[in-house]
Amino acid sequence: MSQVLDDSLEAGREAARRHAWREAYDLLQKAAADGQLGPEDLESLAESAWWTGRLEEAMDFRERAYAAYVEAGERRRAALLAIVISGDYGKKGAGSVAGGWLSRATRLLENEPEGPEHGHLALAHGTAAVMMGRLEPGQEHLARAQELASRYGDRNLEAMAMVFKGTTLVMSGQVSEGLALLDEATAAAVSGELEPLATGMVYCVTIHSCQTLGDCGRASEWTTAANRWCDRLDVSGFPGACRVHRAEIMRLQGDWDSAEAQAVQACDELGDYFNLITGAGFYEIGEIRRRRGDFAEAEEAYRKASELGGSNQPGLSLLRLAQGKVDAAAAAIKRELDNEGLDPLTRARLLPAQVEIALAAGELARARTAAQGLEEIADNYRIDGARTPHMEGTLQLVLGQIRLAERDFEGAASAYKTARATWEKVGAPYETAQARMLLGVAYRGEGDEHSARDEIEAAKATFERLGAALDTQRAAELLGEAGTARTFVFTDIVDSTKLLEALGEEKWQKLLKWHDRLLRGQIEEAGGEVIKQTGDGYFAAFGSAASAINAAIAIQRALDEEPIAPDVRIGVHSGKAFHTDDDDYTGQGVHMAARIGALAGGGEILVSAASVDGASRFRLSDSRPETLKGFSEPVEVAAVAWR
């Protein structure tokens, strides 16, 4: 038995040296069964657990290794591990515990001769200061860390100090100097001369800095390199962080399905270990779902991002705007921008949304002020004299929106052409399509209808390919196409006459008012538009089947929670219809949705087969053919299992 344990231990140590983390974890776990692992072996087991996504286990093993080092009198090794553990708790958002572990490291090193361990302690203090926005003291700590790393030949420490120093320079407006340090540190990571933890840290900081700055090309290049490194090591990202960066790049490049899958996987891997990165993952999910018109799911993702301590702006404000809640959108974005602690690059992410919301509210002066602020930031964060591609593309879109509102069609067209060219060069199809659609509107204002249709049709084709439902709808309406593709919903109270007789007129009217408020609220919350009331129900239109079914499920669940509530039947169908001048819809798609609604039973959501593709993530009953009045061919329908 002892020989088996010895074999597992030696093989586990050798696997850890090769960074074969899955193999090392399995072997060292076997060796740990006899309780004979030393502190170094416990540390290796912790590393193996960390790189394979077992984050809570990794923290436990690190704390056990720390205790073993202290007991053995190895104060320097214990201090280094205490610094890592402090970082673990910091990522979880447990600031007090993180501070306690950093104090332990300080106490262990205070009477020790100066060495590289003191550099790692300075790095920890520096990164903590930077995270809190205290750039000047942060830079002082980072400079000390870099000096000690150089003195003692610690390449890992030197690269990490360099990359954090680079990001502080970028944040303070010294962009070219900062990017030079980021590139140098990341080149060391690419060359393979660093340990995995340092490599991952360098990649993560560099990519985040480039994306925040809006240097899309540099961010994409380093993300590709980081992903190759992750794949080569057979790890679960850094853990998860690499996937969030990958998701951001994929979204920009128009691969929304893969981007959402990466973000979801990142959130699953990270859980509540690294709250800010997990929050960023949920924010990415929200951004994709908002663009698709899945408003209820977007709101849920934004909520989770906020709960984890991250920001859900400007996405949530833009969601409120898309829901028609202009006042709520304006209040939310203003509240976010009123935060005096915002750094300029974070402010630059918010200002375009304020422009869009202000224009929707008719506040042209506020929009102009926000655009001016964005232009100043874009000019202050130039690279080699030029604005970053993301900054330039975003700014030109904003300037075009304002000029369009001012009816300066020639000026708007000029801005939109610049935006289109910038986003095309970046390789961002959604942003390019936005610029093209708005350019078409500007051309139409100039009287050039032929060019206007060319731009809007090209934009519509891109929106359709991406699955951007609301943008597709807007482009179709701008083209005046016969029949706008929407998802239509009809609701109706079952046996309303019997309820009226049972309750009496007064109680029936109170129940009806409550029902009306509930349904209208759920429809609008999911991004739908109430077209009109139809007796005891509603006729509503949605940009996507998923949004419509989300609303229907929310309605049925809300009714089901009440001890006394009417039974409501709901029909859903995706199709084309004519948008009339009085904001109504008419046509075959509307008639089919109404017929399907009439077929549903109390508490049932019945959908047509035409809607099933958009509802693939919902559980459905087996479909059945139904003959509908006014339609020659049977229609396949299925019920949504909403309980």
Phi, psi and omega in degrees: 000318180299322180296321179297316180296317179298319179297316180297319182295312181295318179294323178294318178298317182293321178295321178295321178297327179276357184062029173272079195293321181294315178296316180298318181299311182299316183289316181290330175296320177298316181292333181287346184298333181268001177070022185254009180292133176279177183300320180295321179292321176297322178294320177294321178296321178298316178299317180297318178296319183297313183286347178254016172084009178263073195288319179295320176298318181301317179297319180297315180295323179296319179294322177293320178294320178302312181300322180292321177296317180298315181297325181278358179078015180269080189293322181294314179296320178297320181295316178302318181289324177298324178295317179296317180296322175303317178297321178302311182290327176298319179295330179280354181086010179268076188298321182294318180293319178300317179296324178296317179292325178293325176294322176299315180299318180299315182295321181294331185261351190296331180254008180269146174303145184300138181203187182299333179299324177293331175292320178294325177293318177297321177300317180298316178295322181293314181294322179298318180295318180296318180299330180269004179082009180267080190290319185296306176296328177299316180297324179296313178298319182293323177296319178295318179299318181292322180294316179293324178297317180293320182295321185256007174068035180263096185295323181296313179297318182298316181294319181292319177296321181295317184290324178288324175297320178299316182290328176293324177294318178299313182298329182270005176096357176270070195292309184299317179296318180294316180295326178298317178293320178299315181296320181295315180295320184286331174298323177296323178294316180299323184290346179084015183272359181251160173289157185305318183297317179294320179301311180298319180297315181297313178303312186299312182293318181297311183296317179299318180296317181294319180292320178297321180288334183092018177272082189298318183297313180296318179299317181295318180298313182288330176295318177299316179296318180295321180293321176299320180294315178300315181295322181294325181276351182055055179240167179271063183069203183249070287306127177084326186298320179300324182292324179296315177299319179297319180298318180298317179292317180298320178298314179300323182279357175093005178267074189291323180298312180293324179297315180295319179298318179296317181294318179297316180296321178299315180296322178295318182292318186279326183054229179257022181285310181241087192303316184294320180288320176298318177300320178296325177296314178295325178298318177300317178301316179298319181298318180293315183291326176297316180296332179278350181089009177273075192292319182297318180288326176297316181297322178297318179294317178297322179298316180295321178300317180292319180299332181273007177091002178269179178265143174250019181247148008272004186304315183294321178296320178292328175296315178300320178297315179296331177281358181086008181265072188295317181297318179295320179296316181296319181294319183293316183288326177295317180300320180293318182286341178285352179291112184291343181277000182293133173279160185302322183291324175293319178299323181296331177290333186268328188298320178301323178294321179296322177300310182299316182290318180298319179295322178295329180273359181078019182260077185296322180297317178297321179297317179297319180297317179296319179296320178297319177298319179295319181295321179297317179294317180301323180284331180281344183241045178284154174244119182051041175085354182243147174295150177293151184304316182294317178299315183294313180298317180294316181298316182294325174298316181296314180297322178296319179299317181292316180295326177295318179295331178275359182064027172269080188292324179294315178295321178296316181299320179298315180295317182293326177295321176295317179298316179301313181296321181295312182290327176297319179294322178294327185087041181246094188294322182294312180295323176298316180295321176302313181298320182292318180297315180290328174298321177299319178297319179295317177300320180297321177296330178280351181093008180262081185292324181298310179294325179300313182294322179301314182292316183292321178296319178296319178296316182299319179299319178293315179300319180296318180296321181284336186087025178276088192298312185291322177294321177300316180298316181296318179297319179298319179293322177296331179276350180065033183294143179287101180099106178267133180285118177219170170250124186253142182231132172240132175241156180201139175282130180279136177055047181294327180296316179297320179297319179299316180295321183287322186269331188090159187300316186294311180292326179297319180295322177296316179296320181294319178297318178297315179301316182296317179297316182298309184294316180299317180298315181292323179296312182290325179298326181273005177093011180273170179238121175286117181278314177189164172275143181236079182070251182260023182210195182228151167247122184227157179234144182228157178282342181210156178296321181299318179296318180297317182288325173303316180295317181298317179296316180300321179297310183296321180292321179295319178295321183293335181282344183272138179293328178230111180205149179288153171281131182240135173255147184224134175241140183228133177210136175260128180189187180258149178206165177270133176269114185276168182295334181265028177061032174251172174236147176214159180129180187299321181298322179292315182298320180293319178299319179295319180295319179295320177300321180293334179284334187292153175266176178299130181076012184251145171246115182250128181239152176277159178300331178296339180265348188295324180302321179281354183242029188296337181272358178264148177279128183237152173286170173298139181286158179218147178279139177227139175268121183254141180300129179092356180238130186285327183257144176300151181243133178281129178230158178214155179262142177273127177277091188267346184283000000 
